[in-house]
Structure formats: structure tokens, C-alpha cells
């Protein structure tokens, strides 16, 4: 797929900000998770279904690069792409954009490995891997 992505749009909540009403850096990681969850729902593989089948995509690495601050009550977009699917690993890439003008506020990526309920690294089930592979974006991150 050339450049498939899913946008999640919402307003910055007061609880996500510091005393200056600027979004705290840790909130972006939560936003990445929300973007990833929405991505999985949109492609027809809700993460809850993955868990119900006894598999988990455990986060083994997450990175974020902050460009411009997001502020309280501002509308933002978390744009999520799946950029790699391997036998045991998936990588997502994120951009946080100000909704008003799509200015890049932050970007990041998360790396996940497939584990079973006993936390053993296992291959991603073939049907999940096939579905995920259909939505891999050509866009790559240098993070």
C-alpha cells in the first residue's frame, strides 16, 4: 500500500497539560496508543480481538520527537501508519498535527513484539499478519 494511514482527532484535555497549559510530553505516548487502537479498529482487527485470541503486541520501544507545543483545548490529529510487519514484530509511526493547519507538533514510533499469554515471544498468527501486511505504508520514519 502506498501511504495508508488513520487519523484520530480530538481536543487537548486540561489534565494532559502542565501549569502553562502546554501538553506534557508523556501525553503524546498515550495519544500514540489511541492512534494505534483506532488504526487496528479501522482495518478490521480491533486490538481487543487480538487479546481475546491469546496474543498481545507488547511495546518494546517507543520514541517521540517534539517539534512544537500543543496547548489546552487545541484540536489535534494523531496520524498513524503501520510501517513494518515481520513474523514477530510490528512497527507503527505517528505524527501529531495541529488540526487547524496540520502543523507537525510531534512524531514518533513504537515497536511491538508478539507474545502469548505467558509473555513468550511468538509468531504473529498468519491471518493477522496477512491482514496487517495489506496496510503497511510506504512512508518511513527516520526516528
C-alpha positions as CSV (number, residue, x, y, z in Angstrom):
1,X,0.0,0.0,0.0
2,X,1.4,3.4,-0.9
3,X,0.5,5.6,2.1
4,X,-2.3,4.2,4.2
5,X,-2.9,6.0,7.5
6,X,-5.7,6.5,10.1
7,X,-6.4,9.9,11.7
8,X,-7.7,10.2,15.2
9,X,-8.9,13.7,16.0
10,X,-9.7,15.2,19.5
11,X,-9.2,18.2,21.7
12,X,-6.4,18.5,24.2
13,X,-7.8,17.9,27.6
14,X,-6.8,20.1,30.6
15,X,-5.5,17.0,32.5
16,X,-2.9,16.5,29.7
17,X,-1.3,19.9,30.3
18,X,1.2,21.4,32.7
19,X,0.8,24.7,34.6
20,X,1.4,26.7,31.4
21,X,-1.4,24.7,29.6
22,X,1.2,23.0,27.3
23,X,0.7,19.3,26.7
24,X,3.1,17.2,29.0
25,X,5.5,15.1,27.0
26,X,4.1,11.9,28.5
27,X,0.6,12.5,27.0
28,X,1.9,12.0,23.5
29,X,2.7,8.4,24.3
30,X,-0.9,7.9,25.4
31,X,-2.0,9.6,22.1
32,X,0.1,7.2,20.1
33,X,-1.7,4.3,21.8
34,X,-5.1,5.8,21.0
35,X,-3.9,6.2,17.3
36,X,-2.7,2.6,17.2
37,X,-6.0,1.3,18.7
38,X,-8.1,3.3,16.2
39,X,-5.8,2.1,13.3
40,X,-6.5,-1.5,14.3
41,X,-10.2,-1.0,14.5
42,X,-10.3,0.7,11.1
43,X,-8.5,-2.2,9.4
44,X,-11.0,-4.7,10.9
45,X,-8.7,-6.1,13.6
46,X,-9.5,-4.5,16.9
47,X,-6.8,-5.0,19.5
48,X,-9.4,-6.5,21.8
49,X,-9.9,-9.3,19.3
50,X,-6.1,-9.9,19.2
51,X,-6.0,-10.2,23.0
52,X,-9.1,-12.4,23.1
53,X,-7.3,-14.9,20.8
54,X,-4.4,-15.1,23.3
55,X,-1.9,-12.8,21.6
56,X,-0.5,-9.4,22.6
57,X,1.6,-6.8,20.8
58,X,3.9,-5.8,23.6
59,X,5.6,-2.4,23.3
60,X,9.4,-3.0,23.4
61,X,10.4,0.5,22.3
62,X,8.8,3.9,21.9
63,X,10.3,7.1,20.7
64,X,8.9,10.6,20.4
65,X,10.3,13.8,18.9
66,X,8.7,17.1,19.8
67,X,8.6,19.9,17.3
68,X,6.0,22.5,18.6
69,X,3.9,22.5,21.7
70,X,0.2,21.5,21.7
71,X,-1.9,23.5,24.1
72,X,-5.1,23.1,26.1
73,X,-8.3,23.0,24.1
74,X,-6.5,22.8,20.7
75,X,-7.8,20.3,18.3
76,X,-5.1,17.7,17.3
77,X,-4.8,14.8,14.9
78,X,-2.8,11.7,15.6
79,X,-2.0,10.3,12.2
80,X,-1.0,6.6,12.5
81,X,0.8,4.4,9.9
82,X,1.9,0.8,10.1
83,X,5.4,0.8,8.6
84,X,6.6,-2.7,9.1
85,X,5.3,-6.2,9.7
86,X,7.6,-9.2,10.4
87,X,7.0,-12.7,11.8
88,X,7.1,-11.5,15.4
89,X,7.3,-7.7,15.1
90,X,5.2,-4.7,14.0
91,X,6.3,-1.0,13.9
92,X,3.9,1.9,13.9
93,X,4.8,5.6,13.0
94,X,2.8,8.6,14.4
95,X,2.5,12.2,13.6
96,X,0.7,14.6,15.9
97,X,-0.7,17.5,13.9
98,X,-2.5,20.7,14.9
99,X,-5.9,20.2,13.2
100,X,-6.3,23.8,12.2
101,X,-3.3,23.9,9.8
102,X,-1.8,20.4,10.1
103,X,1.4,21.8,11.6
104,X,3.6,19.0,12.8
105,X,3.7,19.1,16.6
106,X,5.4,15.8,17.3
107,X,6.2,12.5,15.7
108,X,7.1,9.1,17.0
109,X,7.2,5.4,16.5
110,X,6.6,2.3,18.6
111,X,8.0,-1.2,18.1
112,X,5.9,-4.2,19.3
113,X,6.6,-7.9,19.5
114,X,4.0,-10.6,19.5
115,X,3.7,-12.6,22.8
116,X,1.4,-15.2,24.1
117,X,-0.5,-15.1,27.4
118,X,2.7,-16.4,29.2
119,X,4.7,-13.5,27.8
120,X,6.7,-15.7,25.4
121,X,7.7,-14.2,22.1
122,X,5.7,-16.0,19.3
123,X,4.9,-15.6,15.7
124,X,2.1,-13.3,14.7
125,X,-0.8,-15.6,13.6
126,X,-0.7,-15.9,9.8
127,X,-4.2,-14.5,9.3
128,X,-3.3,-11.4,11.4
129,X,0.0,-11.0,9.6
130,X,-1.7,-11.2,6.2
131,X,-4.2,-8.6,7.2
132,X,-1.7,-6.2,8.7
133,X,0.6,-6.6,5.7
134,X,-2.1,-5.2,3.5
135,X,-2.0,-1.9,5.3
136,X,1.8,-1.3,5.5
137,X,2.5,2.2,4.4
138,X,5.4,3.2,2.2
139,X,6.1,6.1,4.5
140,X,9.2,5.5,6.7
141,X,10.4,7.2,9.8
142,X,14.0,8.2,10.5
143,X,13.4,8.0,14.2
